[in-house]
């Protein structure tokens, strides 16, 4: 199980950036199942990523950028 916190350590940030450097469809697949654990003071929550979307840039008709700048 992968865990990401709201304020990740330098090591977590490095791993997250490495993951997001993959092509979008691969990064989306890798994010599935990751548990995000935001902490605010003593309050802790957790959520598992169960759905992702991947857009392939300006040439992807389903991407917001497809129609240009808005």
N, C-alpha and C positions, 0 to 999 in steps of 0.2 A: 504494500500500500504506500503510495506517495502522499506526503503531507506538505502543504504550503501554508505558511503563516502570513498574517496581514503585514507584519513587519519582519521580512525575512532577514536572516543573517547574511553576511557577505557570501558564504558558501552556498546558501539556498538561492541567492540572487544569481550567482554564477551558473548554477544548475538550471534555473528557470530560463535564463538568457540562452543557454546552450540548447535547451529544448525548443525554444521559440525560433531559433535559427534554422530549424528544419523547414522543409516546404510546408505550406499551410495544412494540406490534407494529412500529412504525417504528424505535425504538431498537434492538430486537433485530436487525432487518434491517441497520441501519447498522454494528452491531458485527461482523457476519460478515466474515471476512477480516482483521480487525485482528490484528496480531502483538503479543503481550505479551512484553516482554523484562525479566525480573527479574534484578537484579544483586546479588550478595552478595560483597563484597570483589572479588577478581579473577575469580570465577566468574560466567559469563554464560550464561543459557539463553534459549530463544525458543520460543514456542508460538503457533500461529495459531488463532483462534477459528473453528471449522468448524460449530458447531451452537449454536443459542440457543433459549430458550423465552421466551414473553411471556405474562404473566398480566394480566388486565384488572381486577384488584381484587377486592373482596369479593363482587361479583355474578357472578364467573367461577367456575363449578362446578369447574374444574380447579385453581384457586388454593388454596393452603393456608389462606388467610384466609376461604374460603367458609363454613366451619362455625363461624366466630367464634373468639374467643380460646381458646387451649388451654394 
